[in-house]
Amino acid sequence: MKNITITSIILSLLININYSFSQTKNNTIESPLEYANQRNEAISLIKNEKWQESIEILKNLTTQYQNDADLFYLLGLSYYETEQFSNAIIALKITLESGGTILRDIPTGSAPSNDIMIKIAKAYAEDEDKENALLWLQKGFASRYDEKPFLKGDPAFKKFNTDDEFLALFGNDNHTKITREESWTKDLSYLEKRINELHYSPNHSISKTELSKEFQNLKTKIATLNDEQIVVELMKIVGSLGNGHNLIIPTSPNKGALKKLPVQFYQFNDGLFIVDAEIGFEKWIGYEVESFENTSTKEAIQKTNKINAKDNDMQKLWLGPYYLGLPDVLKGLGIVENANQVTITLNDRNGKSQKVIMNPVSWNFSGFPKMPKLKDSEQPLFLSKTEDPYWYKLIPENNSIYVQFNVVTQKKTQSLEDFNIELRSQTSKNNVQHLILDLRHNHGGNGSILPPMLKTIINFEVMNPDGNVFVLMGRETFSAAQNLLTDITKYTNAILVGEPSGSKPNHIGEAGWFKLPYSGLMGLVSTQFHQTSKAEDHRKWIAPHIPVNVSSTDYFNGNDKALNIIMNVIKSDKN
């Protein structure tokens, strides 16, 4: 371990004395206004990554006043970035003792307490204090740190990459000779541990005893199952956890690399249809799926519930068809006998049926499916730019603006905040009376960046009392998009149009990553409870005020029935 300097010892003593004193006596600031100005200056310096310049200001502020954990957090980050690791540890520990911080948009930092614990672990590692580095790693993991698989390659821990104690935290050991059965057994044990370590409430749908029994039963079957079958069984176990943020990504770099059928399915109100296809299979687009071998489509969808850890039945409509496109899953659920050759009965528009044999194709998982664009047809507005995270279009003939919000993220070219500043400017400049927010393709993302969009919606309603806010929603309105929808219903009188949402107003969310040490299989476990609505709100979804189901006829004809109804409502208001 590097020598701790006299300066850091003195700092530690002074900080701890001052901090202890602050618990029993009020902090007195002679000039509150000057303090506030300096605080703003420090935050500005931090956001511009002027770490060294910020340190003196932050030291002065934290000496004056010890009740603001935000400043100790910023001081800790500044020390860390300037490689003053011992001082960083002291400041970050004080942050934790104060209950942490919720600061956002701070470079190189992340506010949750478990992230701060990992930052402390990194500081100890940089200071070559292995014992404390591993101790704080364990503390972070026990507090549901959700980026664990990516820490092994972190430069701060490069000296530990072959260390047995370090590797053990990730389920690995240095044994080079290990049988297939032993490696899967170790993976299963690690996954069980990680679920109990990560999940906000691992036993709300299945008891700890039952969960352990499921893992033990699978361990006894390893020798009789191939890798793909084991993956499907793991999907069933994760599915038993019972909420939509738990899942196995059904492919991996090492083992269990599942294949998919060369077509994409979508469940409309009039049946399951093929909506997209690989090259050579395009002729089947538009056909209805009657059955998978001897299993009816309705029954097959129902069987996907075993692996679909859904929040509600809207998620069954969204992800059920996706799972039916995975032959190994079809076999694992007992829907088909041969995963290498799947027979599907299809009906054309005239009701004529035929059996089609489909062979799986290789693929790379890139996220869950969205409703695809139409083939060889002009795209309706809601399908025209689904790849764009957020965009808008003025509809002057109806004094409206259409805003499509497809993923909760930041564009490199325009932040979500800047986009919303532009939106507010456009609505004001063009005398927009009606705002239409489309969340039908939005599966969520980084919920911490949502406030600008919510502010826009609230501001619009306040500034346009004679107008309306409409929200288009559906089965894919999930996670952070669900949080936004819930907030909109809390703070505005928005008119909701479409299908019920894909999640609950209050739901277990976030997504903590796991990576099994030997198979390389990856997945997510939900780590936090999102109480966006009232505590007594136990609704399975948010229902629309104007229900609009999606039919295959409307889709293939490029008819956006939900948006058309909104336009009719606007026109009727004019009359």
C-alpha positions as CSV (number, residue, x, y, z in Angstrom):
1,M,0.0,0.0,0.0
2,K,1.3,3.4,-0.8
3,N,2.3,5.6,2.1
4,I,-0.5,7.9,3.3
5,T,0.8,11.5,3.4
6,I,0.8,13.6,6.5
7,T,-1.5,16.0,4.7
8,S,-4.1,13.3,4.1
9,I,-3.9,12.2,7.8
10,I,-4.5,15.8,8.9
11,L,-7.4,16.2,6.4
12,S,-8.9,13.0,7.7
13,L,-8.7,14.2,11.2
14,L,-10.1,17.6,10.4
15,I,-12.9,16.3,8.3
16,N,-14.0,13.7,10.8
17,I,-13.8,16.2,13.7
18,N,-15.8,18.8,11.8
19,Y,-18.3,16.2,10.6
20,S,-18.8,14.8,14.1
21,F,-19.2,18.3,15.4
22,S,-21.8,19.1,12.7
23,Q,-24.0,16.3,14.1
24,T,-24.4,18.1,17.4
25,K,-24.2,21.7,16.5
26,N,-25.6,23.8,13.7
27,N,-23.2,24.8,10.9
28,T,-22.9,28.5,10.9
29,I,-22.2,30.2,7.5
30,E,-21.3,33.9,7.8
31,S,-22.3,34.7,4.2
32,P,-24.9,32.3,2.8
33,L,-25.1,34.1,-0.5
34,E,-21.3,33.8,-1.0
35,Y,-21.6,30.2,0.0
36,A,-24.3,29.6,-2.6
37,N,-22.3,31.4,-5.3
38,Q,-19.2,29.3,-4.6
39,R,-21.3,26.1,-4.6
40,N,-22.5,26.9,-8.1
41,E,-19.0,27.7,-9.2
42,A,-17.7,24.4,-7.9
43,I,-20.5,22.4,-9.7
44,S,-19.7,24.3,-12.9
45,L,-16.0,23.5,-12.6
46,I,-16.8,19.8,-12.0
47,K,-19.1,19.6,-15.0
48,N,-16.3,21.0,-17.1
49,E,-13.9,18.5,-15.6
50,K,-11.7,21.2,-14.0
51,W,-11.0,18.9,-11.0
52,Q,-8.0,20.6,-9.5
53,E,-9.6,24.0,-9.6
54,S,-12.6,22.7,-7.8
55,I,-10.8,21.1,-4.9
56,E,-9.8,24.3,-3.1
57,I,-13.4,25.7,-3.4
58,L,-14.9,22.4,-2.2
59,K,-12.5,22.1,0.7
60,N,-13.5,25.5,1.8
61,L,-17.2,24.8,1.5
62,T,-17.1,21.5,3.3
63,T,-15.1,23.1,6.1
64,Q,-17.8,25.7,6.5
65,Y,-20.7,23.4,6.2
66,Q,-20.8,19.6,6.7
67,N,-24.4,18.8,6.0
68,D,-24.3,18.8,2.2
69,A,-23.3,15.4,1.1
70,D,-23.3,16.6,-2.6
71,L,-20.2,18.6,-1.9
72,F,-18.3,15.8,-0.2
73,Y,-19.3,13.6,-3.2
74,L,-17.8,16.2,-5.7
75,L,-14.8,16.6,-3.5
76,G,-14.2,12.8,-3.5
77,L,-14.6,12.7,-7.3
78,S,-12.1,15.6,-7.7
79,Y,-9.6,13.9,-5.5
80,Y,-10.0,10.6,-7.4
81,E,-9.6,12.3,-10.8
82,T,-6.4,14.0,-9.6
83,E,-5.1,10.6,-8.3
84,Q,-5.3,11.7,-4.6
85,F,-6.9,8.4,-3.7
86,S,-6.5,8.5,0.1
87,N,-8.3,11.8,0.2
88,A,-10.9,10.6,-2.2
89,I,-11.7,7.6,0.1
90,I,-12.2,9.9,3.1
91,A,-14.6,12.3,1.2
92,L,-16.6,9.5,-0.4
93,K,-17.0,7.7,2.9
94,I,-18.4,10.8,4.4
95,T,-20.9,11.0,1.5
96,L,-22.1,7.6,2.3
97,E,-22.4,8.4,6.0
98,S,-24.6,11.3,5.1
99,G,-26.9,9.1,3.1
100,G,-25.4,9.6,-0.3
101,T,-26.4,12.0,-3.1
102,I,-28.8,12.2,-6.1
103,L,-26.7,14.5,-8.2
104,R,-27.0,14.0,-11.9
105,D,-25.0,14.8,-15.0
106,I,-21.6,14.7,-13.1
107,P,-18.8,13.4,-15.4
108,T,-17.1,10.2,-14.3
109,G,-19.4,9.8,-11.4
110,S,-22.6,8.0,-10.7
111,A,-24.8,9.0,-7.7
112,P,-26.2,5.7,-6.2
113,S,-24.6,4.6,-3.0
114,N,-23.5,1.3,-4.4
115,D,-21.7,3.1,-7.2
116,I,-19.9,5.2,-4.6
117,M,-18.8,2.0,-2.8
118,I,-17.3,0.8,-6.1
119,K,-15.5,4.1,-6.5
120,I,-14.1,3.7,-3.0
121,A,-13.0,0.1,-4.0
122,K,-11.3,1.5,-7.1
123,A,-9.5,4.2,-5.0
124,Y,-8.2,1.5,-2.6
125,A,-7.1,-0.6,-5.6
126,E,-5.2,2.4,-7.1
127,D,-3.6,2.8,-3.7
128,E,-2.6,-0.9,-3.8
129,D,-4.7,-1.8,-0.8
130,K,-6.0,-5.1,-2.0
131,E,-7.8,-6.0,1.3
132,N,-9.9,-2.9,1.4
133,A,-10.5,-2.9,-2.3
134,L,-12.0,-6.4,-2.2
135,L,-14.0,-5.4,1.0
136,W,-15.6,-2.5,-0.7
137,L,-16.3,-4.4,-3.8
138,Q,-18.2,-6.9,-1.7
139,K,-20.1,-4.1,0.0
140,G,-21.1,-2.7,-3.4
141,F,-22.2,-6.1,-4.7
142,A,-24.2,-6.7,-1.6
143,S,-25.9,-3.3,-2.2
144,R,-27.1,-4.5,-5.7
145,Y,-24.3,-2.9,-7.8
146,D,-25.6,-3.6,-11.3
147,E,-22.6,-3.3,-13.6
148,K,-20.6,-6.1,-12.0
149,P,-19.6,-8.1,-15.2
150,F,-17.8,-5.1,-16.6
151,L,-15.6,-4.5,-13.6
152,K,-13.1,-7.3,-14.4
153,G,-11.7,-5.3,-17.2
154,D,-11.6,-2.0,-15.3
155,P,-8.1,-0.5,-15.4
156,A,-8.3,0.2,-11.6
157,F,-8.3,-3.6,-11.0
158,K,-5.8,-4.6,-13.6
159,K,-3.3,-5.9,-11.0
160,F,-6.0,-8.2,-9.6
161,N,-6.9,-10.0,-12.9
162,T,-5.2,-13.2,-11.9
163,D,-5.9,-12.9,-8.2
164,D,-7.9,-15.8,-6.8
165,E,-9.8,-13.7,-4.3
166,F,-10.7,-11.2,-6.9
167,L,-11.8,-13.7,-9.4
168,A,-13.9,-15.5,-6.8
169,L,-16.1,-12.4,-6.5
170,F,-17.1,-13.0,-10.2
171,G,-17.6,-16.7,-9.8
172,N,-14.3,-17.7,-11.4
173,D,-11.4,-19.7,-10.3
174,N,-8.0,-20.5,-11.8
175,H,-8.8,-24.2,-12.5
176,T,-8.0,-24.8,-16.1
177,K,-9.2,-28.4,-16.2
178,I,-12.9,-28.5,-15.5
179,T,-15.6,-30.7,-17.0
180,R,-18.7,-29.4,-18.8
181,E,-20.9,-30.6,-16.0
182,E,-18.7,-28.9,-13.3
183,S,-18.7,-25.6,-15.3
184,W,-22.5,-25.5,-15.7
185,T,-22.9,-26.4,-12.0
186,K,-20.7,-23.5,-11.0
187,D,-22.6,-21.2,-13.3
188,L,-25.9,-22.2,-11.8
189,S,-24.6,-21.7,-8.3
190,Y,-23.3,-18.3,-9.3
191,L,-26.6,-17.3,-10.9
192,E,-28.6,-18.3,-7.8
193,K,-26.2,-16.2,-5.7
194,R,-26.4,-13.2,-8.1
195,I,-30.2,-13.3,-8.1
196,N,-30.3,-13.1,-4.3
197,E,-27.6,-10.5,-4.4
198,L,-29.1,-8.3,-7.0
199,H,-32.9,-8.6,-6.9
200,Y,-34.9,-6.0,-5.1
201,S,-37.4,-8.6,-3.9
202,P,-36.3,-12.0,-5.2
203,N,-39.0,-13.9,-3.4
204,H,-42.1,-11.9,-4.2
205,S,-43.2,-14.5,-6.8
206,I,-41.2,-17.6,-5.8
207,S,-39.9,-18.5,-2.3
208,K,-36.2,-18.8,-1.6
209,T,-36.7,-22.4,-0.9
210,E,-38.5,-23.1,-4.2
211,L,-35.9,-21.0,-6.2
212,S,-33.1,-23.1,-4.7
213,K,-35.0,-26.3,-5.5
214,E,-35.3,-25.2,-9.1
215,F,-31.6,-24.7,-9.4
216,Q,-30.8,-27.9,-7.7
217,N,-33.2,-29.9,-10.0
218,L,-31.5,-28.4,-13.0
219,K,-28.1,-29.3,-11.7
220,T,-29.1,-33.0,-11.6
221,K,-30.2,-32.8,-15.3
222,I,-27.0,-31.1,-16.8
223,A,-25.6,-34.4,-18.1
224,T,-28.8,-35.2,-20.0
225,L,-29.3,-31.7,-21.6
226,N,-27.4,-29.9,-24.3
227,D,-26.3,-26.3,-23.8
228,E,-29.3,-24.8,-25.6
229,Q,-31.7,-26.8,-23.4
230,I,-29.9,-25.6,-20.3
231,V,-30.3,-22.0,-21.4
232,V,-34.1,-22.5,-21.9
233,E,-34.3,-24.1,-18.5
234,L,-32.5,-21.1,-17.0
235,M,-34.9,-18.8,-18.9
236,K,-37.8,-20.6,-17.1
237,I,-36.1,-20.1,-13.7
238,V,-35.5,-16.4,-14.3
239,G,-39.1,-16.1,-15.7
240,S,-40.4,-17.4,-12.3
241,L,-39.0,-14.2,-10.6
242,G,-42.1,-12.6,-12.0
243,N,-41.4,-9.1,-13.3
244,G,-40.4,-7.6,-16.7
245,H,-36.9,-6.6,-15.9
246,N,-35.7,-10.1,-15.3
247,L,-34.5,-12.0,-18.3
248,I,-31.8,-14.2,-19.9
249,I,-30.5,-12.9,-23.2
250,P,-31.0,-16.0,-25.3
251,T,-27.5,-16.0,-26.9
252,S,-24.0,-16.0,-25.6
253,P,-20.5,-15.8,-26.9
254,N,-19.5,-19.2,-25.5
255,K,-22.4,-21.6,-25.1
256,G,-26.1,-21.7,-25.6
257,A,-26.0,-19.6,-28.8
258,L,-29.6,-19.8,-29.7
259,K,-30.8,-19.4,-33.3
260,K,-34.0,-17.8,-34.6
261,L,-36.5,-18.4,-37.3
262,P,-36.1,-16.3,-40.4
263,V,-39.3,-14.3,-39.7
264,Q,-40.7,-11.9,-37.1
265,F,-44.1,-12.4,-35.5
266,Y,-46.5,-9.8,-34.1
267,Q,-49.7,-10.3,-32.2
268,F,-52.6,-8.2,-33.6
269,N,-56.1,-8.2,-32.2
270,D,-57.1,-10.5,-35.1
271,G,-54.2,-13.0,-34.8
272,L,-50.5,-13.7,-34.9
273,F,-48.9,-12.5,-38.2
274,I,-45.6,-12.5,-39.9
275,V,-44.5,-8.8,-40.1
276,D,-40.9,-9.1,-41.2
277,A,-38.5,-11.7,-42.7
278,E,-35.0,-12.4,-43.7
279,I,-34.0,-12.3,-47.4
280,G,-35.6,-15.2,-49.2
281,F,-38.6,-15.4,-46.8
282,E,-40.3,-12.1,-47.7
283,K,-43.2,-13.8,-49.4
284,W,-44.6,-14.9,-46.0
285,I,-45.0,-11.3,-44.7
286,G,-48.7,-10.7,-44.1
287,Y,-49.6,-14.4,-43.5
288,E,-51.4,-15.3,-40.3
289,V,-49.8,-18.1,-38.1
290,E,-52.3,-20.8,-37.3
291,S,-50.1,-23.2,-35.4
292,F,-46.6,-24.4,-34.6
293,E,-46.7,-28.1,-35.5
294,N,-49.5,-29.5,-33.4
295,T,-49.7,-26.5,-31.0
296,S,-52.2,-23.7,-31.8
297,T,-50.9,-20.2,-31.8
298,K,-53.0,-19.2,-28.8
299,E,-51.7,-22.1,-26.8
300,A,-48.1,-21.4,-27.9
301,I,-48.4,-17.8,-26.7
302,Q,-49.7,-19.0,-23.4
303,K,-46.7,-21.3,-23.0
304,T,-44.2,-18.5,-23.4
305,N,-45.4,-17.3,-19.9
306,K,-43.0,-19.8,-18.4
307,I,-40.0,-17.8,-19.7
308,N,-41.5,-14.4,-19.9
309,A,-41.0,-12.7,-16.5
310,K,-43.6,-10.1,-17.4
311,D,-45.2,-7.2,-15.4
312,N,-48.6,-7.8,-17.0
313,D,-50.3,-9.5,-19.9
314,M,-49.5,-6.7,-22.3
315,Q,-45.9,-7.8,-22.1
316,K,-47.1,-11.3,-23.1
317,L,-48.5,-9.7,-26.3
318,W,-45.2,-7.9,-26.9
319,L,-42.6,-10.5,-26.0
320,G,-44.5,-13.8,-26.5
321,P,-44.2,-13.5,-30.3
322,Y,-40.5,-12.8,-29.9
323,Y,-39.9,-16.0,-28.0
324,L,-42.0,-18.0,-30.5
325,G,-39.3,-17.0,-33.0
326,L,-36.6,-18.9,-31.2
327,P,-36.7,-22.6,-32.2
328,D,-34.8,-23.8,-29.1
329,V,-37.3,-22.1,-26.9
330,L,-40.1,-23.7,-28.9
331,K,-38.6,-27.1,-28.3
332,G,-37.8,-26.3,-24.6
333,L,-41.5,-25.4,-24.1
334,G,-42.7,-28.6,-25.7
335,I,-44.2,-26.7,-28.7
336,V,-42.1,-28.4,-31.4
337,E,-40.0,-31.6,-31.5
338,N,-37.1,-30.5,-33.7
339,A,-35.5,-27.1,-33.2
340,N,-33.6,-27.5,-36.5
341,Q,-36.7,-27.8,-38.6
342,V,-39.9,-26.0,-37.5
343,T,-43.2,-26.6,-39.3
344,I,-45.6,-23.7,-39.2
345,T,-49.2,-23.6,-40.5
346,L,-49.9,-20.3,-42.3
347,N,-53.1,-18.7,-43.6
348,D,-53.1,-16.2,-46.4
349,R,-55.6,-13.3,-46.7
350,N,-58.1,-15.6,-48.3
351,G,-58.0,-18.1,-45.5
352,K,-56.1,-20.7,-47.5
353,S,-53.7,-22.6,-45.3
354,Q,-50.4,-24.3,-46.0
355,K,-47.6,-25.8,-44.0
356,V,-44.2,-24.2,-44.2
357,I,-41.0,-25.7,-43.0
358,M,-38.5,-23.1,-41.6
359,N,-34.9,-23.7,-40.7
360,P,-33.3,-21.4,-38.1
361,V,-30.7,-18.8,-39.0
362,S,-27.8,-17.4,-36.9
363,W,-28.3,-14.0,-35.3
364,N,-26.9,-11.6,-32.8
365,F,-29.1,-10.2,-30.0
366,S,-29.5,-6.4,-30.4
367,G,-32.5,-5.7,-28.2
368,F,-36.2,-6.7,-28.1
369,P,-38.2,-6.2,-31.3
370,K,-40.2,-3.2,-32.3
371,M,-43.0,-3.1,-34.8
372,P,-41.1,-3.1,-38.1
373,K,-41.5,-0.7,-41.0
374,L,-43.7,-1.7,-43.9
375,K,-42.1,-3.4,-46.9
376,D,-42.4,-1.6,-50.2
377,S,-44.9,0.8,-48.9
378,E,-45.0,4.4,-47.8
379,Q,-44.5,4.5,-44.1
380,P,-47.2,6.0,-41.9
381,L,-46.0,8.7,-39.5
382,F,-45.6,6.5,-36.5
383,L,-43.3,4.0,-38.4
384,S,-41.3,6.6,-40.4
385,K,-38.5,7.3,-37.9
386,T,-38.6,4.6,-35.2
387,E,-34.7,4.4,-35.2
388,D,-34.6,8.1,-34.0
389,P,-34.7,8.4,-30.2
390,Y,-36.8,11.6,-30.3
391,W,-38.2,13.8,-33.1
392,Y,-41.2,16.0,-33.9
393,K,-43.3,17.1,-36.7
394,L,-45.6,20.2,-36.9
395,I,-49.1,19.5,-38.2
396,P,-50.3,23.0,-38.9
397,E,-53.7,22.1,-40.4
398,N,-54.7,20.9,-36.9
399,N,-52.6,23.3,-34.8
400,S,-50.8,20.3,-33.5
401,I,-47.3,19.0,-33.0
402,Y,-46.5,15.2,-33.1
403,V,-43.6,14.2,-30.8
404,Q,-42.3,10.6,-31.1
405,F,-40.2,9.5,-28.1
406,N,-38.7,6.1,-28.9
407,V,-36.0,5.5,-26.3
408,V,-35.0,7.3,-23.1
409,T,-31.4,8.2,-24.0
410,Q,-29.3,11.1,-25.1
411,K,-28.6,11.7,-28.8
412,K,-25.0,12.8,-29.6
413,T,-26.3,15.6,-31.8
414,Q,-28.9,17.0,-29.3
415,S,-29.5,16.2,-25.7
416,L,-33.0,15.5,-24.5
417,E,-33.0,18.8,-22.6
418,D,-32.0,20.7,-25.7
419,F,-34.6,18.9,-27.7
420,N,-37.3,19.9,-25.2
421,I,-36.1,23.5,-25.2
422,E,-36.6,23.4,-29.0
423,L,-40.0,21.8,-28.6
424,R,-41.2,24.5,-26.2
425,S,-39.9,27.2,-28.6
426,Q,-41.7,25.6,-31.6
427,T,-45.0,25.2,-29.8
428,S,-44.9,28.8,-28.7
429,K,-43.7,30.3,-32.1
430,N,-46.2,28.3,-34.1
431,N,-49.2,28.8,-31.8
432,V,-49.6,25.0,-31.3
433,Q,-52.8,24.1,-29.5
434,H,-52.4,20.4,-29.2
435,L,-49.4,18.2,-28.4
436,I,-49.4,14.5,-29.3
437,L,-46.7,12.4,-27.5
438,D,-46.2,8.9,-29.0
439,L,-44.7,6.4,-26.5
440,R,-45.8,3.3,-28.4
441,H,-42.2,2.2,-29.4
442,N,-40.5,3.3,-26.1
443,H,-39.1,0.4,-24.1
444,G,-37.4,2.7,-21.6
445,G,-33.8,3.6,-20.9
446,N,-32.2,6.1,-18.5
447,G,-35.0,7.4,-16.4
448,S,-32.9,10.0,-14.7
449,I,-33.0,12.2,-17.8
450,L,-36.8,12.3,-18.1
451,P,-37.5,15.6,-16.3
452,P,-37.1,17.9,-19.4
453,M,-39.8,15.9,-21.2
454,L,-42.1,16.0,-18.3
455,K,-41.6,19.7,-17.9
456,T,-42.5,20.2,-21.5
457,I,-45.8,18.4,-21.2
458,I,-46.7,20.2,-18.0
459,N,-45.6,23.6,-19.4
460,F,-47.6,23.0,-22.6
461,E,-50.8,22.3,-20.7
462,V,-50.4,25.4,-18.5
463,M,-49.7,27.6,-21.5
464,N,-52.5,26.2,-23.6
465,P,-55.6,25.8,-21.4
466,D,-57.9,25.5,-24.4
467,G,-55.7,22.8,-26.0
468,N,-55.0,19.2,-25.3
469,V,-52.2,16.8,-24.5
470,F,-52.6,13.4,-26.1
471,V,-50.4,10.4,-25.3
472,L,-50.2,7.4,-27.6
473,M,-49.3,4.3,-25.6
474,G,-49.3,0.5,-25.8
475,R,-47.7,-2.8,-24.9
476,E,-44.2,-1.6,-25.6
477,T,-44.5,1.5,-23.3
478,F,-42.3,0.0,-20.6
479,S,-39.8,0.8,-17.8
480,A,-38.6,4.4,-17.9
481,A,-41.4,5.2,-20.5
482,Q,-43.9,3.8,-18.0
483,N,-42.5,6.1,-15.4
484,L,-42.9,9.1,-17.7
485,L,-46.5,8.0,-18.6
486,T,-47.3,7.6,-14.9
487,D,-46.0,11.1,-14.1
488,I,-47.9,12.6,-17.0
489,T,-51.1,11.1,-15.6
490,K,-50.3,12.5,-12.1
491,Y,-49.5,16.1,-13.1
492,T,-51.6,16.7,-16.3
493,N,-55.0,16.0,-17.8
494,A,-53.5,14.2,-20.8
495,I,-55.9,12.1,-22.9
496,L,-54.4,8.6,-23.3
497,V,-55.0,6.7,-26.5
498,G,-54.1,3.2,-27.6
499,E,-53.5,0.0,-25.6
500,P,-52.8,-0.5,-21.9
501,S,-49.1,0.1,-21.0
502,G,-46.6,-2.7,-20.8
503,S,-45.7,-2.2,-17.1
504,K,-47.2,-1.1,-13.8
505,P,-47.3,2.4,-12.4
506,N,-45.3,1.1,-9.5
507,H,-42.9,-1.6,-10.6
508,I,-39.7,-3.3,-9.8
509,G,-37.3,-2.0,-12.4
510,E,-33.8,-1.1,-13.3
511,A,-31.6,-3.8,-14.7
512,G,-28.6,-5.4,-13.0
513,W,-26.3,-7.3,-15.3
514,F,-25.0,-10.8,-14.6
515,K,-22.5,-12.8,-16.6
516,L,-22.1,-16.5,-15.9
517,P,-18.4,-17.2,-15.4
518,Y,-18.0,-20.3,-17.6
519,S,-20.8,-20.2,-20.2
520,G,-20.6,-16.5,-20.7
521,L,-24.4,-16.3,-20.7
522,M,-25.7,-12.8,-19.8
523,G,-28.9,-11.5,-18.5
524,L,-30.6,-8.9,-16.3
525,V,-32.1,-9.0,-12.8
526,S,-34.3,-6.1,-11.5
527,T,-32.6,-4.1,-8.7
528,Q,-34.9,-1.3,-7.6
529,F,-38.5,-0.5,-6.8
530,H,-40.0,2.4,-8.7
531,Q,-42.8,4.0,-6.8
532,T,-43.8,6.5,-9.3
533,S,-47.5,6.5,-8.2
534,K,-49.1,6.4,-4.8
535,A,-48.2,3.6,-2.5
536,E,-51.7,2.1,-2.7
537,D,-51.6,2.0,-6.5
538,H,-51.6,-1.7,-7.4
539,R,-52.8,-1.4,-11.0
540,K,-51.3,-3.9,-13.5
541,W,-51.1,-1.1,-16.1
542,I,-52.3,2.3,-17.0
543,A,-55.4,1.9,-19.2
544,P,-56.1,4.3,-22.1
545,H,-59.0,6.7,-22.0
546,I,-59.7,5.9,-25.7
547,P,-58.9,2.2,-26.3
548,V,-57.6,1.4,-29.8
549,N,-56.5,-2.1,-30.7
550,V,-54.1,-2.7,-33.4
551,S,-55.4,-4.9,-36.3
552,S,-53.3,-6.6,-39.0
553,T,-55.4,-4.9,-41.7
554,D,-54.7,-1.4,-40.3
555,Y,-51.0,-2.2,-40.0
556,F,-50.4,-3.6,-43.5
557,N,-52.4,-0.8,-45.0
558,G,-50.4,1.8,-43.2
559,N,-53.4,3.1,-41.3
560,D,-52.6,4.5,-37.8
561,K,-56.1,4.2,-36.3
562,A,-55.1,5.6,-33.0
563,L,-53.6,8.8,-34.4
564,N,-56.5,9.2,-36.8
565,I,-58.9,9.1,-33.8
566,I,-56.9,11.9,-32.1
567,M,-57.1,14.0,-35.3
568,N,-60.9,13.5,-35.3
569,V,-61.1,14.6,-31.6
570,I,-59.1,17.7,-32.5
571,K,-61.4,18.5,-35.5
572,S,-64.5,18.0,-33.4
573,D,-63.2,20.4,-30.8
574,K,-62.9,23.0,-33.5
575,N,-66.6,22.7,-34.5
